[in-house]
Amino acid sequence: MSEATQRRVVRKATWRLMPILMAAFVVAYLDRINISIGALEMRADTGLSATAFGLGAGIFFIAYFFFEVPSNLVLHRVGARRWIARIMWTWGIITVAMMFVTGPVSFYILRALLGAAEAGFVPGIILYLSYWFPARERGKAFSWFQVAVPISFAFGSVGTGALLNLDGLVGLHGWQWIFIVTGGVAIAYGFVIWNFLPDRPADAAWLSAGERDWLNERMRSEHEHKKNSGNHTLRASFSNPSVWFLSLLYFAIILGQWGIGFWLPQILAQRFSEASHFQVSLLSAAPWLIALLAIVPVSWHSDRTGERRWHLAIPCFVSVAGFASSTYFAQPYLALAGTAVALVGLMAAVPVFWNLPTAHLTGLAAASGIALINSVGNLSGFIGPYMLGVISDATGSAQSGVALLCLSLAAAGILALLARHEPPPEPLTDQLEPQASARSNNRGKPSTASN
C-alpha cells in the first residue's frame, strides 16, 4: 500500500471519528463548566460563598480520581462504544439533578456524584485514539480532540449565559435551566455514541478490507514494539516512574485550565463591573475562541519534527506571560488580552503532552497508565478552583489567585524540559507494511516465494 493511500486511510478515520468525539468532548466540558456561568446567579440563590463554590467545583475531581483507573480498565475490556455511552447517560442524569441544589451540602454531593459518573471519559478517548492513529499522526488527532475544550468554554459560556434569561419560566431559576438543558444534551448524545462509534478498525464498515488490514497491522506492530519494552502490564503502569512524573507534569498544566475555567466569568464580572451577566458570558468566550488558533498548528509542527519537549515547554511559558500580564494591566481589555495569550499557550500544550504517555505504554498499562495520569493531573481541578476561592474570599478579588496559575505553569514548563526523550515516531511507510500488504494480498492463496 502506497504512502498516499495510507495517509488517505488516516484522513478517512479522522473525518469519520473526530467529529463524533469532538462533539462528545464539547458536551462533557459543558457539563463540567456549566456552574461557572450558573454561579453568577446560583451562589446568591443557594447561599454559596466563594470558598464553598470553589470547593464544590473542585470536589468533582476527587471522585473523578478514585473512579478513573477502574473505568478505563472496563473500557479496555468492553469497548469504547458501550462504555462511553454509559458514561454520558449517567453524567447527564446527575447534571439534570443539579437543579435541586439548595445549599453547600447538596452542591458537594451532586458534584462528587458527577465526578464519579464522568470518570474515564477523557482517558478513555485518549486510549481509544491510540487504537486508531499511528504514533506519527496521533498528535494531530489529540489536537483535534483538544479543539473541543475552548469551543465548549466559549460557546458554553454564551449558551449557558443565554439560558439564564429563562429565569422564571415554569417557576424555575435561570441557573436551573442550565443544568436541565446541558444534562439533557448529554443523555441524548449517548445514543449517538452507542449507534455510530466503532470500537476498533476491524469494526469500521467505512474502511475497505485492505484499509482495515493495513491499519490493524500498523497498530498491532506499534503495540508489539511497546510490549517488547515491558510497558504493557497493569503493574507496569503503577511502578513506572515515568507515569508518576507525567502525572505531576499534567497536574501542573491542568491546574491552570481548571483554575481559569471555573473562575474567569467571576474575574471578568469584577473587571467589567457594569456589564450584564450575558455580556460577561460573551467576554468569557473571547479568550477561548482566540486559543483555537494555536492548538492544531503547534501539534502539527510537533508531529512533523518529532520533537515534543520544547513544543510543550514553550506554550507553558507563553501561558505564564499571559496570566502575569492579565494581573498587571489595570485596563480591563488589556487584561482580557493577557488572558487570551495565556489560554493560547495553555490549550496548545495539552495535546502535545498526550504524545508522551502514549509513546511507550500499551495494553493494560496504557489503559491504567493514561487513566492514572489523567486522574492525578485532574486533582488540580480540585486544588485550583478551591484555592482561587480561598484567595478570593481573603482578598475580596477573584483575580488575585491568578498568581497561583502562573507558578503552576512555570513549573510545568520546567518539568516538560526534564521529561524523558522519545525518539521521533516512524513515518507511515515502514518495513512492516509491505509484509502486512503481502499477507492481505495472499490471503486464501497458496504460499509462494517473495518476489
C-alpha positions in Angstrom: 0.0 0.0 0.0 1.4 3.4 -1.1 2.1 6.1 1.4 -0.5 8.3 -0.2 -3.1 5.5 0.3 -2.1 5.1 3.9 -2.5 8.8 4.5 -5.9 8.6 2.9 -6.9 5.9 5.4 -5.8 8.1 8.3 -7.7 11.0 6.9 -10.8 8.9 6.5 -10.5 7.8 10.1 -10.0 11.4 11.2 -13.1 12.7 9.4 -15.3 9.8 10.5 -14.3 9.7 14.1 -13.2 13.1 15.2 -16.5 15.0 14.7 -18.2 12.4 16.9 -15.5 12.6 19.6 -15.2 16.3 19.5 -18.9 16.8 19.9 -18.9 14.4 22.8 -16.0 16.3 24.4 -17.9 19.6 24.0 -20.8 18.1 25.8 -18.5 16.7 28.5 -17.0 20.1 29.2 -20.3 21.8 29.1 -21.4 19.6 32.0 -18.2 20.4 33.9 -18.2 24.1 33.4 -21.9 25.0 33.4 -21.6 26.0 37.0 -19.0 28.8 36.1 -21.8 30.8 34.4 -24.6 29.4 36.6 -22.6 30.7 39.7 -23.3 34.3 38.6 -26.9 33.7 40.0 -26.7 30.3 41.7 -24.4 31.5 44.5 -26.8 34.1 45.7 -29.9 31.8 45.4 -28.3 28.9 47.3 -26.1 30.8 49.8 -22.7 29.6 48.4 -19.6 31.6 49.5 -16.7 31.9 47.1 -14.9 29.2 49.2 -17.9 26.9 49.1 -18.2 27.3 45.4 -14.5 26.6 44.8 -14.7 23.5 47.0 -17.8 22.2 45.2 -16.4 22.9 41.8 -13.2 21.0 42.7 -14.8 18.1 44.7 -15.9 16.8 41.3 -12.2 15.8 40.7 -11.8 13.9 44.0 -14.5 11.4 43.0 -13.1 11.5 39.4 -9.7 10.5 40.8 -10.9 7.4 42.6 -13.0 6.0 39.7 -10.8 6.9 36.8 -8.5 3.9 36.5 -11.3 1.3 37.1 -13.4 3.0 34.5 -10.6 2.9 31.9 -9.9 -0.8 32.6 -13.6 -1.6 31.9 -13.5 0.4 28.7 -10.4 -1.6 27.6 -12.4 -4.8 28.2 -15.9 -4.0 26.9 -15.1 -1.4 24.2 -15.4 2.4 23.9 -18.9 2.4 22.3 -20.7 0.8 25.2 -18.7 2.4 28.0 -18.6 6.0 26.7 -22.3 5.9 26.0 -22.9 4.7 29.6 -20.7 7.4 31.0 -22.7 10.1 29.1 -26.1 8.8 30.2 -25.0 8.7 33.8 -23.5 12.1 34.0 -26.4 13.6 32.0 -28.9 12.3 34.6 -26.8 13.7 37.5 -26.4 17.0 35.7 -30.1 17.4 35.5 -30.3 16.6 39.2 -28.1 19.6 39.9 -31.3 21.8 39.5 -32.2 20.6 43.0 -29.2 22.1 44.8 -30.3 24.1 47.8 -27.1 24.8 49.6 -23.4 23.7 50.1 -24.1 20.1 51.2 -26.4 19.2 48.2 -23.9 21.0 45.9 -21.0 19.0 47.2 -22.8 15.7 47.0 -24.1 16.1 43.4 -20.7 17.4 42.2 -19.0 14.3 43.7 -21.5 12.0 42.0 -21.0 13.8 38.7 -17.2 13.3 39.0 -17.7 9.6 39.7 -20.1 9.3 36.7 -17.8 11.1 34.3 -14.6 9.3 35.4 -12.9 7.5 32.5 -14.3 9.7 29.7 -11.2 11.7 28.8 -8.6 8.9 29.3 -11.0 6.6 27.6 -10.9 8.8 24.5 -7.1 9.1 24.7 -6.8 5.3 24.8 -9.3 4.9 22.0 -7.3 7.2 19.7 -4.2 5.0 20.4 -6.2 2.1 18.8 -6.8 4.1 15.6 -4.0 6.5 14.8 -0.3 5.7 14.3 2.1 7.5 16.5 3.3 9.8 13.7 -0.3 11.0 13.3 -1.5 10.9 16.9 -0.5 14.4 17.9 -2.9 15.9 15.3 -5.6 13.6 16.4 -5.2 14.7 20.0 -5.2 18.3 18.9 -8.5 18.0 17.1 -9.9 16.4 20.2 -8.5 19.3 22.3 -10.1 21.9 20.0 -13.4 20.9 21.7 -12.2 22.4 25.0 -12.0 26.1 24.0 -15.1 25.6 21.9 -17.0 24.3 24.9 -15.7 27.0 27.2 -16.5 29.7 24.6 -19.9 28.7 23.2 -20.8 27.1 26.5 -20.3 30.5 28.2 -22.6 32.2 25.6 -25.1 29.4 25.5 -25.4 29.0 29.3 -25.4 32.7 29.7 -28.4 32.9 27.3 -30.2 30.2 29.4 -30.0 32.5 32.4 -32.6 34.6 30.6 -35.1 31.8 31.1 -35.3 32.8 34.8 -38.9 32.4 36.0 -40.0 30.0 33.2 -42.4 27.5 34.8 -41.2 28.7 38.2 -37.5 27.8 37.8 -34.4 29.9 38.1 -32.2 30.5 35.0 -29.3 28.5 36.6 -31.7 25.5 37.0 -32.4 25.6 33.2 -28.7 25.5 32.6 -28.5 22.1 34.3 -31.7 20.8 32.7 -30.6 21.6 29.1 -26.9 20.6 29.4 -27.8 17.3 31.1 -30.4 16.6 28.6 -27.9 17.1 25.7 -25.5 14.6 27.3 -28.3 11.9 27.6 -29.3 12.4 24.0 -25.7 12.3 22.7 -25.1 9.0 24.5 -27.3 7.4 21.9 -25.2 8.9 19.1 -22.1 7.2 20.6 -23.9 3.9 21.0 -25.0 3.9 17.4 -22.1 5.4 15.4 -18.8 4.9 17.3 -16.9 1.7 16.1 -14.7 0.1 18.8 -11.7 -0.8 16.6 -10.6 -0.5 13.0 -11.9 -4.1 12.4 -15.4 -2.8 13.1 -15.2 0.1 10.6 -17.6 -0.7 7.7 -16.5 2.6 6.0 -12.9 1.2 5.5 -12.3 -1.3 2.7 -10.9 -4.7 3.6 -7.4 -3.7 2.5 -7.6 -0.5 4.5 -8.7 -2.3 7.6 -5.9 -4.9 7.2 -3.2 -2.1 6.9 -4.5 -0.1 9.8 -4.9 -3.2 12.0 -1.3 -4.3 11.1 0.1 -0.9 11.7 -1.4 -0.5 15.1 -0.6 -4.1 16.0 3.1 -3.6 15.1 3.3 -0.4 17.2 1.7 -2.1 20.2 4.0 -5.1 19.9 7.0 -2.7 19.8 5.8 -1.1 23.1 5.1 -4.5 24.6 8.7 -5.5 24.0 9.8 -2.7 26.3 7.9 -4.3 29.1 5.4 -1.4 29.5 2.2 -3.4 28.8 1.0 -4.9 32.1 -1.2 -3.3 34.8 1.6 -3.4 37.3 3.9 -1.6 34.8 1.8 1.5 34.8 1.8 1.8 38.6 5.5 1.0 39.1 6.8 3.1 36.2 8.5 6.3 37.4 7.7 8.0 34.1 4.0 7.6 34.7 4.2 9.4 38.0 6.5 12.1 36.6 4.0 12.7 33.8 1.2 12.7 36.3 2.9 15.6 38.1 3.6 17.4 34.8 0.0 17.1 33.8 -1.2 18.3 37.2 0.8 21.5 36.8 -0.6 22.1 33.3 -4.3 21.4 34.1 -4.3 23.4 37.3 -4.2 26.4 35.0 -7.0 25.2 32.8 -9.4 24.5 35.7 -8.5 27.5 37.7 -9.2 29.9 35.0 -12.1 27.8 33.5 -14.2 27.9 36.7 -13.3 31.5 37.7 -12.9 33.5 34.5 -16.6 34.7 34.4 -16.4 35.9 38.0 -13.0 37.6 37.4 -14.4 39.4 34.4 -17.6 40.3 36.3 -15.3 42.3 38.7 -13.2 43.8 35.9 -16.3 44.8 33.9 -18.5 45.8 36.8 -21.2 47.4 34.7 -21.6 44.5 32.3 -24.7 42.3 32.5 -24.3 38.6 33.2 -24.9 37.8 29.5 -22.3 40.4 28.5 -19.9 38.7 30.9 -20.6 35.4 29.2 -19.7 36.9 25.8 -16.4 38.4 27.2 -15.6 35.0 28.8 -15.9 33.3 25.4 -13.5 35.6 23.6 -10.2 34.3 25.0 -11.2 30.7 24.4 -12.0 31.4 20.8 -8.6 33.0 20.3 -7.0 30.0 21.9 -8.3 27.9 19.0 -5.6 29.4 16.7 -2.7 27.6 18.3 -3.9 24.1 19.1 -3.6 22.4 15.7 -0.6 24.2 14.3 1.6 23.5 17.3 0.6 19.8 17.4 1.1 19.6 13.6 4.6 21.0 13.9 5.4 18.7 16.8 4.3 15.7 14.7 6.2 16.8 11.7 9.5 17.4 13.6 9.0 14.6 16.1 10.0 17.0 18.9 7.8 17.1 22.0 9.5 18.7 25.0 10.1 22.2 23.6 6.7 22.1 21.9 5.3 21.5 25.4 7.5 23.8 27.4 7.3 27.0 25.3 3.4 27.1 25.3 3.6 26.7 29.1 5.9 29.7 29.4 3.7 31.7 27.0 0.8 31.0 29.3 2.7 32.2 32.3 3.5 35.5 30.5 -0.2 35.9 29.5 -1.5 35.3 33.0 1.1 37.6 34.5 0.1 40.4 32.1 -3.6 39.9 32.9 -3.0 40.8 36.5 -0.5 43.6 35.7 -2.8 45.7 33.4 -5.5 47.7 35.1 -7.3 48.4 31.9 -9.9 45.7 31.5 -9.5 45.0 27.8 -5.7 44.7 28.1 -6.2 42.3 31.0 -8.6 40.3 28.8 -6.0 40.2 26.0 -3.4 38.8 28.5 -5.9 36.1 29.5 -6.3 35.2 25.8 -2.5 34.9 25.4 -2.4 32.6 28.5 -5.1 30.4 27.0 -3.3 30.2 23.6 -0.3 28.7 25.4 -2.3 26.5 27.7 -4.5 25.0 25.0 -1.5 24.3 22.7 0.3 22.4 25.5 -2.3 19.8 26.3 -2.4 17.8 23.0 1.4 17.8 22.8 1.5 16.4 26.3 -0.6 13.3 25.5 2.1 12.1 23.0 4.4 11.4 25.9 2.5 8.6 27.7 1.1 7.0 24.6 4.6 6.8 23.1 5.7 3.9 25.4 2.6 2.4 27.1 0.3 -0.2 25.6 -2.3 -2.8 26.6 -3.4 -2.7 30.2 -0.5 -0.4 31.1 -1.9 2.1 28.6 -5.5 1.8 29.9 -4.4 2.2 33.5 -1.4 4.5 33.0 -3.3 7.0 30.9 -6.2 7.0 33.4 -3.7 7.4 36.3 -2.0 10.3 34.7 -5.3 12.0 33.9 -6.8 11.3 37.3 -3.8 12.6 39.3 -3.5 15.6 36.9 -7.1 16.4 37.3 -6.8 16.6 41.1 -5.6 20.1 40.2 -9.2 20.6 39.3 -9.9 20.4 43.0 -7.0 22.4 44.2 -7.1 25.2 41.6 -10.7 26.3 41.9 -10.7 25.8 45.7 -7.5 27.8 46.2 -8.8 30.6 43.9 -12.0 30.6 46.0 -10.0 30.9 49.3 -7.8 33.7 47.9 -10.9 35.5 46.5 -12.6 35.4 50.0 -9.4 36.5 51.7 -8.6 39.4 49.3 -12.0 40.3 48.0 -10.7 39.9 44.4 -11.2 36.9 42.3 -8.2 37.9 40.1 -5.7 37.7 42.9 -5.5 33.9 42.6 -4.1 34.1 39.0 -0.6 34.2 40.5 -1.1 30.6 41.5 -1.8 29.7 37.9 1.5 31.4 36.9 3.5 29.4 39.4 1.9 26.1 38.3 2.5 26.7 34.6 6.1 27.8 35.1 6.7 24.6 37.0 5.1 22.7 34.1 7.4 24.3 31.6 10.5 23.3 33.6 9.2 19.7 34.1 8.5 19.5 30.3 12.2 20.1 29.6 13.1 17.4 32.0 10.7 14.8 30.5 12.0 11.6 29.1 13.2 12.0 25.5 11.3 9.8 23.0 12.8 9.0 19.5 10.7 10.6 16.7 7.9 8.2 15.7 8.3 6.3 12.5 6.7 7.6 9.3 3.7 5.9 8.0 5.6 3.8 5.5 8.0 1.3 7.1 9.3 -2.2 6.6 6.3 -3.9 8.3 3.7 -2.5 5.9 4.8 -4.3 2.8 4.7 -7.5 4.8 1.2 -6.7 6.0 0.1 -5.9 2.5 1.6 -9.2 1.2 -0.3 -11.1 3.9 -3.5 -9.4 2.9 -3.0 -10.0 -0.8 -2.0 -13.6 -0.4 -4.9 -14.5 2.0 -6.5 -17.6 0.8 -3.8 -18.3 -1.9 -1.1 -21.0 -1.8 2.2 -19.9 -0.2 4.7 -18.6 -2.7 8.2 -17.3 -2.6 8.5 -13.5 -2.3 9.4 -11.6 -5.4 
